[in-house]
Amino acid sequence: MRDTNKLGELLKTRREALGLTQRELARKIGVEASHIAFIESGRRKPSLKLVGGIADTLGVDRQELLLLAHPEAKALLAERQFEPSRKTAPRAPRFSPKAARSRN
C-alpha cells in the first residue's frame, strides 16, 4: 500500500461531497461496494473502464483520475507530446472497376 493515497482521498472526498455512500456509488457504476472501499483504501486500482465511470459519476476530470490511478500512464502521455509527427507514405490509387471499364 502507498504512503499517500491521493486517488482514494479524492474519491472519498468527492463522493461524500455529493452525499453518496460507497454502496450508492458502486450501484451507479456497476461494481460491488467492497470494490469502492478497496479503491478508496489504496488496496485496488480501478480498471481503465472504471476510471471513466467513476470520473463521470463524481464529476472529476477523466485524465486527472487516470493519472492518479495509473501513474505509469504519465510517462506514456509525456512521450507522445514530444514525439515528432510521423508522415505516412503516399497511398496508391484504389482500383475501381468502373474506372477500368471507361479506359477500354
Summary of the structure (lengths in Angstrom):
residues: 104
radius of gyration: 22.8
end to end distance: 73.4
largest distance: 75.8
contacts: 222
relative contact order: 0.11
helix: 63%
strand: 0%
